[in-house]
Amino acid sequence: MIPELGHFALIIAFAISIVQSVVPLIGAAKNNASLIAMARPAALTQLLFVGLAYAALTHAFIVYDFSVLYVSQHSNLVQPLMYRISGVWGSHEGSLLLWALILSLWTVAVAVYSRNLPEILMARVLAVMAMISTGFLSFMLFTSNPFERIFPAPLDGSELNPLLQDPGLIMHPPLLYMGYVGFSVAFAFAVAALLGGKLDATWARWSRPWTTIAWSFLTVGIALGSWWAYNELGWGGWWFWDPVENASFMPWLVGTALIHSLASTEKRGVFKSWTVLLAILAFSLSLLGTFIVRSGVLVSVHAFATDPARGVFILAFLVVVIGGSLALYAWRSATVVSFGRFQWFSRESALLLNNIIFLTAAMAVFVGTMYPLVVDALGVGKISVGRPYFDTMFSLIAIPLLLLLGIGPAVRWKGDSWKRISKVMSFFFVGSLLLGLLIPFLIEDKLNIATGLGLAGALWVALTTLKSLFSRIANGLKLPLSYLGMVLAHFGIAVFVAGVTITTTYSIEKDLRMVPGSSYDIAGYEFRFQGTRKIKGENYIADEAVIEVWTDGEKTGDLLPQKRIYSGKGNP
C-alpha cells in the first residue's frame, strides 16, 4: 500500500508542477497579484509530495519490500542498512526521484530565501523551475516508475551492484546532483530575466550566490567521485576521462566561467548577454550529462539505462529546454546593452579571457566525448578518444590559465598598467619558475623541464594568491566571503596542479607475482607480502592480502587490498 501512496504522491506532485509552471506566468503577464502569489505555496506543496514519494521508496528498501521491482533489483536480505538506504539512488529510477527531490528543495530554498526579490521576477523564476520539474516527473511517471510492482514477489532480491557498495556512493551522487540541479537556479533567473525583458546587473547579484553554492556542491561531488574511483577502480586511478566523468566536468567548467562572468556583470554591468548565455549553457550541459547517463548511448561504468524509449524522451526534453531557452535568448539578447567601458588590460578583460579558456576546455571535453557517438551514428565506423587526446588538450589549456590565475586578481577594474603589474609580479614569476625547475632537479639529479614547468605553474598560482591575501590584510582591507572563496579556489587549483604533476611524473606501476614471505623494492619502499586472511562482512566474504610497507628499516604501514565475493552476486 505504501508504494501505491508513493506513486500517487508523484502524480499529485506532477499536477502541482504543471500548475506552478503556468499560473504564476499568467499572473506575471497580467500583473495579477493573486495568481503570482500561488508560486510559493505551489513550490512548498510540490516538495511535500515529492518528499513523500521519496520516503515511500526508502521505506520499501528498509523493510525489504521485494514486490517493488526496483527494490528487488537493487537490494537483498543481507544488504547492510546504509546500502539499502543509499540504494534508493543506486540506479536509474531512484536517482531520477532523487533529482526531483533535490530540484524541489532548490525551488523551495529560492522561494524562502529570496523574499526581497520583485514578486513578478520571483513568479517567473519559480515557474521556470517548475517546468524543469514537470519534465523530470513526467519522465518518471511515463517511462521510469520507481514503484512498479512485480508479482509474485521474489523471496530475496538481486542486490545492489557491488561496485556501488562503498561509502563514496552515500555522498557522491547526492552532492553531484546538488550541483547539477543547482545550476537550474541560475538558468531560471536568466530565463525569467529574458521573459521580463530586463537584463540589468541586479539579476546577476541575485543569482550569483545560488550559482556559487551549486558550483561548490558539484566540485565536492566530483572530488568524492575521484576518491571513490581511487578506491574501487584501482590504486592510483582517480580520473579516467570516462564519458560520465566528462559529463560532470563540462558543466563544472562552464559553471566556473559563469561565476567569474557574474562577478563582472554584478560589479561593472558588463557581459550581460554573455552571462545569460553561460547560465543557459551550464544547465544545458547538466541535462546533457543526464542524457548520456540515462540513455545508454555511451558505454560507461556509471551508465544505468539502455532503454531506447528513455533515451528518446530525455533527448526530446533536452531539445525543448535548450532550444526554447536559446530561441528566447536570440530574441531578447539583441536589445541588451552593456554600459561598462574598460581598457584592453583590465580586470574585465582578464575575466573575459578566463571565460574563453574555460569554454575552450569544455568544448575540448565535449568533442572528445561526443565525437565517437556521432561517428557511430553516421555509420562510418567506430573510434575511441582516450587519455592522450584529453591530456594533450588540457596541458595546452593549462599554460594560459595558470598565467591568468596569477595575474588576473592583481589587475584593477576598468584599466591598469602592464608596467605596474610586471613590476609587482615579476619577482613571483621568476621565483616560481626557478623553484619549480629546481625541485625535480634535486629529486632526480637531472633537469626535467615538463615536471618543472608544472610545479612552477602551481607555485606561481599559490604564491600570487597568498600575496594578494597578505596584501589585503596588511592594508586593512575587508575580506568578504566572495574574496575568501576566490583565494580558496585558486589555492586549490595550485594544489591540484602540483598533485597531477607529481603523480604523473613519479608514479610507478608494476604487475608482480608475490608469494607469502616475498618482498619487492620500489623507489625506496620495501613491500613485504605476509599472506592472505579471510574477512567476513555483513554480505560478503573477502580474501585480504597483508602487505607491509617498510622504509629505512622501519615499518611505516600496511596495505590491505581485498577480493570480495558478495552473497547476492557470487562473483568477485
C-alpha positions, 0 to 999 in steps of 0.5 A: 500500500505504501508504494501505491501512496508513493506513486500517487504522491508523484502524480499529485506532485506532477499536477502541482508542477504543471500548475506552478509552471503556468499560473504564476506566468499568467499572473506575471503577464497580467500583473495579477497579484493573486495568481503570482502569489500561488508560486510559493505555496505551489513550490512548498506543496510540490516538495511535500509530495515529492518528499513523500514519494521519496520516503515511500521508496526508502521505506520499501528498501528498509523493510525489504519490500521485494514486490517493488521491482526496483527494490528487488533489483537493487537490494537483498536480505543481507544488504547492510542498512546504509546500502539499502538506504543509499540504494534508493539512488543506486540506479536509474529510477531512484536517482531520477526521484532523487533529482526531483527531490533535490530540484524541489528543495532548490525551488523551495530554498529560492522561494524562502530565501529570496523574499526581497526579490520583485514578486513578478521576477520571483513568479517567473523564476519559480515557474521556470523551475517548475517546468524543469520539474514537470519534465523530470516527473513526467519522465518518471511517471511515463517511462521510469516508475520507481514503484512498479510492482512485480508479482509474485514477489521474489523471496530475496532480491538481486542486490545492489551492484557491488561496485556501488557498495562503498561509502563514496556512493552515500555522498557522491551522487547526492552532492553531484546532483546538488550541483547539477540541479543547482545550476537550474537556479541560475538558468531560471533567473536568466530565463525569467530575466529574458521573459521580463525583458530586463537584463540589468546587473541586479539579476546577476547579484541575485543569482550569483550566490545560488550559482556559487553554492551549486558550483561548490556542491558539484566540485565536492561531488566530483572530488568524492567521485575521484576518491571513490574511483581511487578506491574501487577502480584501482590504486592510483586511478582517480580520473579516467576521462570516462564519458560520465566523468566528462559529463560532470566536468563540462558543466563544472567548467562552464559553471566556473566561467559563469561565476567569474562572468557574474562577478563582472556583470554584478560589479561593472554591468558588463557581459550581460548577454554573455552571462545569460548565455553561460547560465543557459549553457551550464544547465544545458550541459547538466541535462546533457550529462543526464542524457548520456547517463540515462540513455545508454548511448555511451558505454560507461561504468556509471551508465544505468539505462539502455532503454531506447524509449528513455533515451528518446524522451530525455533527448526530446526534453533536452531539445525543448529546454535548450532550444526554447531557452536559446530561441528566447535568448536570440530574441531578447539578447539583441536589445541588451546593452552593456554600459561598462567601458574598460581598457584592453588590460583590465580586470574585465578583460582578464575575466573575459579571457578566463571565460574563453579558456574555460569554454575552450576546455569544455568544448575540448571535453565535449568533442572528445566525448561526443565525437565517437557517438556521432561517428557511430551514428553516421555509420562510418565506423567506430573510434575511441578518444582516450587519455592522450587526446584529453591530456594533450588538450588540457596541458595546452589549456593549462599554460594560459590559465595558470598565467591568468590565475596569477595575474588576473586578481592583481589587475584593477577594474576598468584599466591598469598598467602592464608596467605596474603589474610586471613590476609587482609580479615579476619577482613571483614569476621568476621565483616560481619558475626557478623553484619549480625547475629546481625541485625535480632537479634535486629529486632526480639529479637531472633537469626535467623541464615538463615536471618543472614547468608544472610545479612552477605553474602551481607555485606561481598560482599559490604564491600570487594568491597568498600575496594578494591575501597578505596584501589585503590584510596588511592594508586593512582591507575587508575580506568578504566571503566572495574574496575568501572563496576566490583565494580558496579556489585558486589555492586549490587549483595550485594544489591540484596542479602540483598533485597531477604533476607529481603523480604523473611524473613519479608514479610507478606501476608494476604487475608482480607475482608475490608469494607469502614471505616475498618482498619487492623494492620500489623507489625506496619502499620495501613491500613485504607480502605476509599472506592472505586472511579471510574477512567476513562482512555483513554480505560478503566474504573477502580474501585480504592480502597483508602487505607491509610497507617498510622504509629505512628499516622501519615499518611505516604501514600496511596495505590491505587490498581485498577480493570480495565475493558478495552473497547476492552476486557470487562473483568477485 
